[in-house]
Amino acid sequence: MANYVFCRGKNFYYRRRVPEYISEYDKRAIIKISLGTKDEKEAIRKAAIYNDYIEDYWRSLIKGNGKADPEAEYRTAIKLAKAHGFAYKNAVEVSKEPLEEIVERLKTANKSIEQPETVSSVLGGTEVPELPLSTCADKYWPLCRDRLTNKSEHQIRKWKNPRLAAINYFISAIGDKPLKTIARSDILQFRQWWMDRIEKGTVVAATANKNMMYVKDMLQVVGLQYEVATDFDVLFSKIRLKELEQSRPPFEASYVQDVLLSGDSLKGLNPEARLLVFAMADTGARESELIGLTEEDIVLDEPIPYIWIRARENKALKTLTSERKIPLVGASLYAFQQLPSGFNHYRTADTASTTINKFFRENDLKPTPNHSLYSLRHTFKDRLRDAGAPEEIIDELMGHKKSGPKYGRGHMIENKYEWLKKIAFKA
C-alpha cells in the first residue's frame, strides 16, 4: 500500500496509475487524491480505504460493462465516509445531524472539491440501494460460506432449500419490500400469516418458528453486509409461537425384536434397506451417519468391532459432537458383517428413509402414524436408560451435544461396549 502513497511538501497523497485492463472504462491515466493528513501512518490507513474503493469501482465497471453498479457505489461511499471519520448517511439524515457535525462534513467536502466521490460520501449524495427481499437469498449465500465448509452438494442443497422457502413465504406475506423499509409491523404480519396456517392445520408451530428464524438470520446477515441500520433483533423479538410437544415416539423394544427384526416383516425391503433397520436398531445412529460410512469406518477385525462416525472431505457432520465410535453388537454387528464396505445402494439418506417409511406404512408396521424409521434412535436411548447407563455414556453413543466445555477424550470403547451388550437385540 505504501507504493501508492507519496508526500509533497508535508502533505500525503494517494497516487495510482489506471491499469490497462480497465482503461476502456476508466479514462483517467492517473488517479491522485489528497489524503488530508501529514501523518504517514494515517496516510497509509486512508490510502488502503481509497484503494479498496477504487478496486470495487473498477470491478463494478467490469461487471456492468462500463456502467457502475449502484450497490458497489454505495459500499464504496460507506468506505470513503469512514476514511474521513464519518458514518455514511444520506442527505436527509445529514441535514438532521447536530450543527457541529454538519460543519465538519462541509469542511471535509470543501477540502475534497476535486474529488466528487469523497464529497458525495460525506454529504450523503450516493443512492442507498433498494435491496428488495427477492434479492436477499442470492446475496446471503456467499456471506455464509463458512457455514457450508466441508458439506456435500446434497447437504448444501438441504441447507439452502428451507431458507429459500422461508424468504419466499415472507415475500408472500408482506410483499417484495426493500430491506431497509422492513418494520415491526411486517414481522407481526408474517407471524399472523403463519398463525392462520396453523389454525387451518396445514403446519405446526415448530415449522413457523423455524421459518421466522431463517428469515431473521437472512435479513441480519445481508443487512450487516450492506450497512442497513435496522436492528432485526428488536423487530423479531417475542414473536415465537408456542410449540406442542411432538417428539417422534419410540418403538417398544419388544416390538423391534419380535416384529421388525424377527420373521418376515421386512422381507419385501431390498437387502440394504433391511440391513439399515438392523444397523440403526443397535447403534442409534442417524440414517445419514450410517449411509455415509466407508469401508475405512467399519472395523470388524478388532476384539471390539465398531463403526467410526466422522467428518471427511465434502461430508460434514450435524454437530461437532456427532463424531464418535460406536461398538457393534447384536443386530448392528450382523448388519455390518453383511455389508463390510458400507451402504452403497443409496446415494442419500433421504432416499433410504423415504423407502423404509413407505414400506412401514404400507405394511402396517407403524404402531402410530407418528412412528418412523427415526423412532429407532429414540428406542435406542430409552433402552440404554432402562439399563441404567449414565447420561454421559448415552450422549456419547448418540452424538448429542453436551452442555459446558469438553474435557478429556470421553469414555473408553470397552466401557461403551459393556453397556451395549446389555441391550443388544438378537439378529
C-alpha positions in Angstrom: 0.0 0.0 0.0 2.9 2.3 0.7 3.7 2.2 -3.1 0.5 4.3 -3.7 1.4 6.9 -1.1 3.7 9.9 -1.7 4.5 13.1 0.1 4.6 16.5 -1.5 5.8 19.2 0.9 4.3 18.0 4.2 1.0 16.5 2.8 0.4 12.9 1.7 -1.4 11.9 -1.4 -2.7 8.6 -2.9 -1.5 8.1 -6.4 -2.1 5.1 -8.7 -1.9 4.6 -12.4 -5.1 3.2 -14.1 -4.2 -0.3 -15.3 -4.6 -1.2 -18.9 -7.3 -3.8 -18.3 -9.7 -1.1 -17.1 -8.7 1.8 -19.3 -11.6 1.1 -21.7 -14.0 2.2 -18.9 -11.9 4.5 -16.7 -10.4 7.1 -19.0 -8.1 8.6 -16.3 -4.4 8.0 -16.8 -3.5 8.5 -13.1 -5.7 8.8 -10.0 -4.4 11.3 -7.5 -6.2 12.0 -4.2 -5.2 14.2 -1.3 -5.2 12.2 1.9 -5.7 15.3 4.1 -3.0 14.4 6.6 0.7 15.0 7.4 1.0 11.7 9.3 2.4 8.9 7.3 0.6 6.1 9.3 -2.7 7.8 8.9 -1.9 8.4 5.2 -1.3 4.7 4.7 -4.6 3.8 6.5 -6.6 6.2 4.4 -4.8 5.1 1.2 -5.9 1.5 1.9 -9.5 2.5 2.1 -9.2 4.6 -1.1 -7.6 1.7 -2.8 -10.4 -0.7 -1.8 -12.9 1.9 -3.1 -11.2 2.2 -6.4 -10.8 -1.5 -6.9 -14.5 -2.0 -6.0 -15.4 0.7 -8.5 -13.3 -1.0 -11.3 -14.9 -4.4 -10.5 -18.4 -2.8 -10.8 -17.4 -1.2 -14.1 -16.3 -4.6 -15.5 -19.4 -6.3 -14.1 -21.7 -3.6 -15.6 -19.8 -3.4 -18.9 -18.8 0.1 -18.2 -21.7 1.1 -16.0 -21.1 1.3 -12.3 -23.2 -1.0 -10.1 -25.3 1.1 -7.6 -24.6 -1.4 -4.8 -20.9 -1.1 -5.4 -21.2 2.7 -5.4 -23.0 2.6 -2.1 -20.4 0.2 -0.5 -17.6 2.4 -1.6 -19.4 5.6 -0.4 -19.5 3.9 3.1 -15.8 3.2 2.9 -14.9 6.7 1.9 -17.1 8.2 4.6 -15.3 6.0 7.2 -11.9 7.1 5.8 -12.8 10.7 6.8 -14.2 9.7 10.2 -17.9 9.8 9.4 -20.6 7.2 9.2 -22.3 7.2 5.8 -25.7 8.9 6.0 -28.0 10.1 3.2 -28.5 13.8 2.6 -31.7 13.9 4.6 -30.1 12.2 7.6 -27.0 14.5 7.3 -29.3 17.6 7.5 -30.7 16.4 10.8 -27.3 16.0 12.4 -26.0 18.5 15.1 -24.7 21.7 13.5 -21.1 20.8 14.6 -21.1 17.6 12.6 -22.6 19.3 9.5 -19.9 21.9 9.6 -17.2 19.2 9.8 -18.7 17.3 6.9 -18.8 20.6 4.9 -15.2 21.3 5.7 -14.1 17.9 4.5 -16.2 18.2 1.4 -14.7 21.7 0.7 -11.1 20.3 1.0 -12.0 17.5 -1.4 -13.8 19.6 -4.0 -11.8 18.0 -6.8 -12.8 14.5 -5.6 -16.6 14.2 -6.3 -16.7 10.7 -4.8 -15.5 12.0 -1.4 -17.9 14.9 -1.5 -20.7 12.6 -2.2 -19.7 10.2 0.6 -19.5 12.8 3.3 -22.6 14.7 2.3 -24.8 11.7 1.6 -25.1 12.1 -2.2 -25.0 8.4 -3.1 -28.2 6.5 -3.5 -28.8 3.8 -1.0 -29.6 0.5 -3.0 -33.2 -0.7 -2.6 -32.2 -4.4 -1.9 -35.7 -5.9 -2.4 -36.4 -9.0 -0.4 -36.3 -11.1 -3.6 -32.6 -10.4 -3.9 -31.7 -11.4 -0.4 -31.1 -15.1 -0.9 -28.6 -14.6 -3.7 -26.7 -12.1 -1.5 -27.0 -14.3 1.6 -25.4 -17.5 0.2 -21.9 -16.0 -0.4 -21.9 -14.4 3.0 -22.4 -17.9 4.6 -19.6 -19.8 3.0 -18.2 -20.5 6.4 -21.3 -22.5 7.3 -21.1 -24.7 4.2 -17.5 -25.7 4.7 -17.0 -29.4 4.0 -20.6 -30.1 3.2 -21.5 -32.2 0.2 -23.7 -30.9 -2.6 -26.6 -32.7 -1.2 -26.0 -31.2 2.3 -25.7 -27.7 0.8 -28.9 -28.2 -1.1 -30.7 -29.4 2.1 -29.3 -26.3 4.0 -30.3 -23.8 1.3 -33.8 -25.1 0.4 -35.7 -24.3 3.6 -34.1 -20.9 3.9 -35.1 -20.1 0.3 -38.6 -21.3 1.0 -38.7 -19.1 4.2 -37.8 -15.9 2.4 -40.4 -16.7 -0.3 -43.0 -17.2 2.4 -42.0 -13.8 3.9 -42.5 -12.2 0.5 -45.9 -13.9 0.1 -47.0 -12.5 3.4 -45.8 -8.9 3.2 -44.7 -8.3 -0.5 -41.3 -7.8 -2.1 -40.3 -4.7 0.0 -36.9 -3.1 0.2 -34.8 -4.5 3.1 -34.3 -1.0 4.6 -38.1 -0.5 4.9 -38.9 -3.7 6.9 -40.7 -2.7 10.1 -42.0 -4.4 13.2 -45.5 -4.4 11.6 -44.2 -6.5 8.7 -42.8 -9.1 11.2 -46.1 -9.2 13.1 -47.9 -9.6 9.8 -45.7 -12.6 8.9 -46.4 -14.1 12.3 -50.1 -13.7 11.7 -49.7 -15.3 8.3 -48.2 -18.4 10.0 -50.8 -18.4 12.7 -53.6 -18.5 10.1 -51.9 -21.6 8.5 -51.6 -23.2 11.9 -55.3 -22.7 12.7 -56.1 -24.4 9.3 -54.0 -27.4 10.4 -51.6 -27.2 7.4 -48.5 -26.6 9.6 -47.4 -26.8 13.2 -45.9 -24.0 15.3 -42.4 -25.5 15.2 -42.4 -25.1 11.4 -43.5 -21.5 11.7 -40.8 -20.7 14.4 -38.1 -22.3 12.3 -39.1 -20.3 9.2 -39.3 -17.0 11.1 -35.8 -17.6 12.5 -34.4 -18.4 9.0 -35.8 -15.1 7.7 -34.4 -13.2 10.7 -30.9 -14.6 10.1 -31.0 -13.8 6.3 -32.1 -10.2 6.9 -29.5 -9.8 9.6 -26.6 -11.2 7.6 -27.5 -9.2 4.4 -28.3 -6.1 6.4 -25.0 -6.2 8.2 -23.1 -6.5 4.9 -24.9 -3.6 3.3 -25.0 -1.5 6.5 -28.7 -1.4 6.8 -29.3 0.4 10.0 -32.3 -1.8 11.1 -32.0 -3.7 14.4 -33.5 -7.0 13.3 -33.1 -8.5 16.9 -35.7 -5.9 18.0 -38.0 -6.4 15.0 -38.1 -10.2 15.7 -38.3 -10.1 19.5 -41.1 -12.0 21.3 -42.7 -13.5 18.1 -42.0 -17.2 18.9 -45.2 -19.3 18.8 -45.9 -21.9 21.5 -45.0 -25.3 20.3 -46.8 -28.5 21.3 -44.5 -31.4 22.2 -44.4 -33.6 19.1 -41.3 -35.7 19.5 -41.3 -38.9 17.5 -42.5 -41.7 19.7 -40.1 -44.7 20.2 -40.9 -48.2 19.3 -41.2 -50.6 22.2 -38.1 -52.7 22.4 -40.2 -55.9 22.3 -41.8 -54.6 19.1 -38.5 -54.1 17.4 -37.2 -57.5 18.4 -40.4 -59.5 17.7 -41.8 -57.7 14.7 -39.1 -55.7 12.9 -36.1 -57.9 13.4 -37.7 -61.3 13.5 -39.7 -63.3 11.0 -40.6 -62.0 7.5 -41.8 -58.5 8.4 -39.0 -56.8 6.4 -38.8 -59.4 3.6 -40.2 -57.0 1.0 -37.5 -54.5 1.5 -34.3 -54.6 -0.6 -31.3 -56.1 1.4 -29.6 -52.8 2.1 -32.7 -51.1 3.4 -33.5 -54.1 5.6 -29.9 -54.0 7.0 -30.2 -50.3 7.6 -33.0 -51.0 10.0 -30.8 -53.6 11.8 -27.9 -51.2 12.0 -30.0 -48.4 13.4 -31.6 -50.6 16.0 -28.4 -51.3 17.9 -26.3 -48.2 17.2 -28.9 -45.4 17.5 -27.1 -43.6 14.7 -28.8 -41.3 12.3 -29.6 -42.6 8.8 -27.3 -40.1 7.2 -24.4 -41.2 9.5 -24.8 -44.8 8.6 -25.2 -44.2 4.9 -22.1 -42.1 4.9 -19.8 -44.7 6.3 -17.0 -46.0 4.1 -15.0 -49.3 4.4 -12.4 -47.5 6.5 -15.0 -46.5 9.0 -16.2 -50.1 9.6 -13.8 -52.0 11.8 -14.7 -55.7 12.2 -11.3 -57.3 12.9 -10.7 -55.8 16.3 -11.6 -57.5 19.6 -14.4 -55.0 19.9 -15.8 -54.3 16.4 -17.1 -50.8 15.9 -18.1 -48.1 13.4 -16.4 -44.7 13.3 -18.7 -41.8 12.5 -16.5 -38.9 11.5 -16.4 -35.9 9.1 -14.5 -36.2 5.8 -14.0 -34.1 2.7 -17.3 -32.9 1.3 -19.2 -34.6 4.2 -19.8 -32.6 7.3 -21.4 -34.0 10.5 -24.5 -32.5 12.0 -22.6 -31.2 15.1 -19.0 -31.4 16.3 -20.1 -33.9 19.0 -21.5 -36.2 16.3 -18.0 -37.7 15.7 -17.9 -40.9 17.7 -17.0 -44.6 17.7 -19.9 -47.0 18.4 -19.3 -50.7 19.3 -21.2 -53.2 17.2 -23.4 -55.7 18.9 -26.4 -57.9 18.1 -28.4 -56.5 15.1 -25.9 -53.9 14.1 -23.0 -56.3 14.1 -25.0 -58.6 11.9 -25.8 -55.8 9.5 -22.1 -54.7 9.0 -20.9 -58.3 8.7 -23.2 -58.4 5.7 -22.0 -55.0 4.5 -18.3 -54.6 5.4 -17.8 -52.0 2.8 -20.8 -49.9 3.9 -24.1 -48.9 2.3 -23.7 -48.4 -1.4 -27.2 -48.8 -2.8 -28.4 -45.4 -1.7 -26.7 -42.1 -2.6 -28.5 -40.1 0.1 -30.1 -41.0 3.4 -33.3 -39.2 2.4 -34.0 -41.8 -0.3 -33.4 -44.7 2.1 -35.5 -43.2 4.8 -38.4 -42.5 2.4 -38.3 -46.0 1.0 -38.3 -47.6 4.5 -41.0 -45.3 5.9 -43.2 -46.0 2.9 -42.7 -49.7 3.5 -43.6 -49.4 7.2 -46.8 -47.5 6.3 -47.9 -49.8 3.5 -47.2 -53.0 5.6 -48.8 -51.8 8.9 -45.5 -51.7 10.7 -46.2 -48.3 12.4 -47.9 -48.6 15.8 -49.0 -45.0 15.3 -48.9 -42.5 12.4 -46.1 -40.6 14.1 -43.7 -43.6 14.2 -40.9 -43.7 11.6 -37.5 -45.2 11.0 -36.0 -42.4 13.1 -38.0 -43.7 16.0 -35.4 -46.4 16.4 -33.0 -43.8 17.6 -35.4 -42.9 20.4 -35.8 -46.6 21.2 -32.1 -46.9 21.5 -31.9 -44.1 24.0 -34.8 -45.5 26.1 -33.2 -48.9 26.2 -29.9 -47.5 27.5 -31.8 -45.5 30.2 -33.8 -48.6 31.2 -30.5 -50.5 31.5 -29.2 -47.8 33.9 -26.5 -46.4 31.6 -25.1 -43.0 32.7 -26.3 -40.0 30.7 -22.7 -39.2 29.6 -22.5 -42.7 28.0 -25.8 -42.2 26.3 -24.8 -38.8 25.0 -21.6 -40.1 23.6 -23.2 -43.0 21.9 -25.9 -40.8 20.3 -23.6 -37.9 19.4 -25.6 -35.5 21.5 -24.3 -32.0 22.3 -23.4 -31.8 25.9 -23.6 -28.6 27.9 -20.3 -27.0 29.1 -16.8 -27.3 27.7 -15.4 -30.7 26.6 -12.7 -32.2 28.7 -10.8 -35.4 28.1 -11.2 -38.0 25.3 -14.6 -39.4 26.6 -15.4 -42.9 27.7 -13.3 -45.9 26.5 -14.8 -48.0 23.9 -14.7 -51.0 26.3 -17.0 -49.2 28.7 -19.5 -48.4 25.9 -19.3 -51.9 24.6 -20.3 -53.3 28.0 -23.4 -51.2 28.1 -24.4 -52.0 24.6 -24.0 -55.8 25.2 -26.7 -55.4 27.9 -29.3 -54.1 25.4 -28.3 -56.0 22.2 -31.1 -57.3 20.0 -30.9 -60.8 18.6 -30.4 -60.7 14.8 
